[in-house]
Amino acid sequence: MSDFDEEEEEEEEEEFCPPGCDPSLFEQVCELREKRLDQEEMLAEYQKGADQLKKDLDGLVKKEKIIDSALRQTEQEIQQFQTFKQQKLNEIRVVITLKMHQIKCLVEDKLPPDLSNTIVFTNSGLKRLRSRIDELKEEKEELRKNQKLLRKEHVNLLKSKKVKEERLRELEARSRDVQMLKFGQEVDLDVLEKMGVNKTAEELREQLKQLEKKNAKELRAWQKQIDQAAGELAGVTKQNTEKLERVAELTAAQHRLEKELNSTQSRMVAEVGPSKEKVKAEREQLVSLVKLQAREMEALKAEINMLRRKGGHVYTPVVRRAPPPSSGEQK
């Protein structure tokens, strides 16, 4: 469900008149709420506009400061240049011959009686200096015009800011009046709107906490079962290993006994002297021993298979093995 649908549902729920409430009073409350929302939007717009105007004003003030600084820097550079140029010109000593009609005094339009302290300029240099003076005057006049425009704009922005602040104060006063009319006192609307949500959030937190406890308990139980099963598996594996080692020992003993039986039968054919009864008894003893070990091996294999399938334990009957024939008896 989108946010728009949720907002529509919330609006429908809010517009529903609760039972036992005066419809006219409910309508007045809804109208006051709508007015409050409109006033908050207007207040936010005015605040945004005031912030933008303040930002623009700060930018213009910075520009004005930059221009003033640049103007002062330019005037200072011009003065330094003129001073430096005058110093360099004063250091030049040139002796030239001039005729009277080539000399023209710029102060009183007539030659002074003493020309020792005068400075001589060419007509082209004098024209360049005069043109530069005119250019600097124009630049200075342009900078002053820009400064006047910026100051005028600054004054307009201050007036606009004052109007916006006055409008903002009026809206705040209207907002306080609406709150007093609706609630009887000034309240924090954000806190009031969040109060209905906090109860549901607390219930969800409590449910989440109970669910976490339940999951933790189940997790501990499963972990205990896993540890127990791991211990049982280790024990069964150990028993299985012991049985396999026992089977290997019995298999080796069986092969050894079969080899001894075959060797005894060969000696019985080759040797002369032993009685038939002695040979027969010895042979029967070896055969019974082999059968006994074979039965024990089968019982161990059955027990191993049982442990593999079900994890149980099978107790085999205790079978006494006959001792292997001694070397004296074989002979």
N, C-alpha and C positions, 0 to 999 in steps of 0.2 A: 504494500500500500504506500502511495507516495505521500510526501509531506503536505501537498495540497489537499488530498482527501482527508488526512488527519485533521488539518485546520478546519475543513468544512464540518467534520463530525464534532469537533470541539465547539464550533460556533452553534451547531444545532443543539448540542447539549446545554450550552450556556443560555440559549434563547428559550429553552423549555421552562415553562413556569412551574415551580414546584407546587405540590398540593398544599392547600391551606394558605397560600400567599395571595395577596390582593393583586389582580392583574394590572390594574392601573399603576400601583406602586412598583410592580416589577417592570413595567414599560418605562417608567421614569428612571429607574435604576439603569436599565439598558441604554436609554438615551444619554444619561450622564456618563456612562462608561464609554459610549461612542465618542461623546464630546471630549472626554479626557484623552482618549487615544488620538483623536484629531489634533488636540492641543499639544500632545507629546510629539507628534510628527512635525507640527509647525515649529515647536520649540527646537527640535533636533535640526530642522532645516535652517532656522535662524542662527542657531549656534554654529552650524557648519559654515553659513555665510559669513558670520562674524569672524570665525577662525580664518577663513580664506582672506577676508579683508585685512585682518591683522597680519597675515603672512605677506600679502601684497604690500601693505604699508611698510613692513620691515624691509622688504626688498627695495622699495623706493627710497627708504631712508639710507640703506646701504649704497644705492646708486648715487644719491645726493652726496654722501660723504666721499665716495670715490671721485665724483666729478669735482667737488671742492678741492680735494687733495691734488687731483691732476691739474686743476687751474693754478693752485698755489705753486705746484712744482714747475709748471710751465713759466709762470711769471718769475720764479726764482732763477730758472735756467736762462731766461732772456736777460735778466739783470746781470747774472754772472758772465754771460757771453758778451754783453756790452762792455762790462768792466774789463774783461780779459782782452777784448779787441782794442779798447782804448789804451790799455797798458802796452800792448804790442805796438800799436801805432805810435805811441809816444816814445818808444824805444828806438824807432827808426830815425836815423839822421841822414837826410838827403839834401844835397845842395843843388838847386836847379836855378835856372835863369828864367824869370818870367817878365813879361812886358806888362805895362800898366793896364792895357785893355784886356789882358787875360785874367786879371784878378778882380774878384767881385766879393764884397763883404756881405754876409748873410744877415747881419744883425741890424745895422742901421743903413744898409744899402749904400754905404760910402766907406772908403778906406780909412782906417785909423792911422794916426801919426806913427805908431810903433807897431811893426809886424813881427816882433820877436816871439811873442807868445801865441801866435795864431797857428791853426792846424789847416793844412791844405788838403782838399779833396778834389778828385776829378769829378767832372759832371756825371759820368756814368756810375761811379761809385755812390755819388750823392743820390742819384735816382734810385739805385737799388736799395739804399738805406731807407729812403722815403717810402718806396713801395713795400718794403718789409714792415715798416711801421704801420702802414695802412692795413696790411694783412694781419698783423698782430691785433690791431684794433678790431678788425672784423671778427677774428677768432674770439677775442675777449667778449665782444658783443653777443656772439652766438652762444657762448657759454653762459653768459648772464641770462639770455632768453630761456635757455634750457633750465637754468636754475629757477627762474621765476615760474616756469610751467610745472616743474617738480614740486615747488612749494605750494602752488595753487592746487595741484592734485593731492598733495599731502593734507591740505586744509579740508578739501572735499571728502577725503577718506576719513578724516577725524570726525567730520560732521555725520557721515554715514554710519560710522561706528557708534557714535553717540545715539543716533536714532535706533539702531539695532539693539543696543543695550537697553534703551528705554522700552522697546517692544518686548524684549526678553523679560524685563522686570514685570511688565504688565501680564505676560503669559504665566509667569511664576505666581503672581498674585491670584490670577484666575484659577490656576491649578490648586492653590491652597484653599480658595473658596469652595471649589468643587469637593475637595477632600473633607472640609469641615461639614458641608451639606450632606455628604454621603456617609462618612464615618464618624463625624463629631470631633475629629482631631486630625492632626497631620500624621500621615503614616507613610511608610516606605512601601511603594507599590510593588517593587520587585520582591521584597520579602513576603508581601501578602499573596502574590501570585504563586510563589514557590511553596507556600505552606501546604497547599493541597497535594503537591507532588512529593513532599518530604515523607508523608505517611506511607505512600506506596513504596517509596525507595527504601524506607526502613523495613517494611515487610519483606521486600525482595532480598535485602541484606540478611535478614534473619533466616529466610528460607535457604539462601545460599550457604550460610554458616552451618545450618543443620545438615544440608546435603554434603558439605565438605567433611563434617564429622562422621557421617555415615560412610562415606567413601573411604575415609581414613581407617575406620574400624574394619571394613571389609578388606581393605588392602593389607592391614596387619594380619587378619585371619588367613588370607591367601598366602601371605609371606610365611606364616608359621607352617601352613600345610606344605609349602614348597620346601622349606628347610627340613621338615620331617621326612618328606618323600626323598629329598636328597640324601639324608642320613640312611634311610632304608635302602636306597639304591647303592650307596657305598658299601653297606653290609652285605647285600646280595652279591654285589660285584666281587667282594672279598671272598665270600663263600664259593662263588663260581670259580674264582681263580684257584682256590685251594682244591676244589674237586677236580679241576682240569689237571693240576699238578699231580694229584693222586692217581688219576687215570693214566697220565704219562708214566708214572712210576710203575703202576701195575702192568701197563703194556710192555715196558722194558723188562719187567720181571717175567712176564709170560714168554717173551721172545727168548729170554735167557734160559727159562725152564724147558722150552721146546728144544732149544739147542742142546741142552744137557741130556734131554730124553733121547734125541736122535743120536747123540754121541754114545749114550749108554747102550742103545740098541745096536749100534755098530760094534761096540766092544763085546757085546754079548755074542755076536756072530763070530768075531775074531778070536775071543779068548776061549780057552778050554779049562774046565775045572769047576766053575761055580755051579751050584745046583740049580735045577729048574725052579724050585720053590723060591729060592732067594731072589733069583732074577725076576720072577713073576711078581713077588711082593714089592720089590723095588719099582718095577714098572707101574704097578697099580697105584703105588704111593705118589709117583710123579704125575700120573694121569689125574688122580683126585685133586692134587694141588693145582694143576692147570685149570680144571673145571671150577674149583673153588674161586680162583682168581677171576675167571671169566664171569662167574655169577656176581662177584663183587663189582667188577667193571660195569656190568649191565645195570646194577642197582645205582651206582654213581651216575651213570649216564641218564637214567630215569629221573634221578633227583635234580640233575642239572637242567634237564628240559622242563621239569616242573617249576624250578626257580625262574627260568626264563619266561615262562608263560604267565604265571600267576604271582610270582614273588613269594611263594610259600616255601616250606621246608619239609623234606621227607626224611624220616629217620630209618636208616637201613639196619637190618638185623646184624648183630655182632657175630661174625663168622671167624672161627679160629682157624688160622692157616697152619697147615702141617709144616714142620720145619724141613728145610731142604735136606736131602740126604747128604750125610757127611762123606768125606773123601774115603774113609775106611770102608763104609758100606758099599760105595760104588766099586771099590776094588774087590 
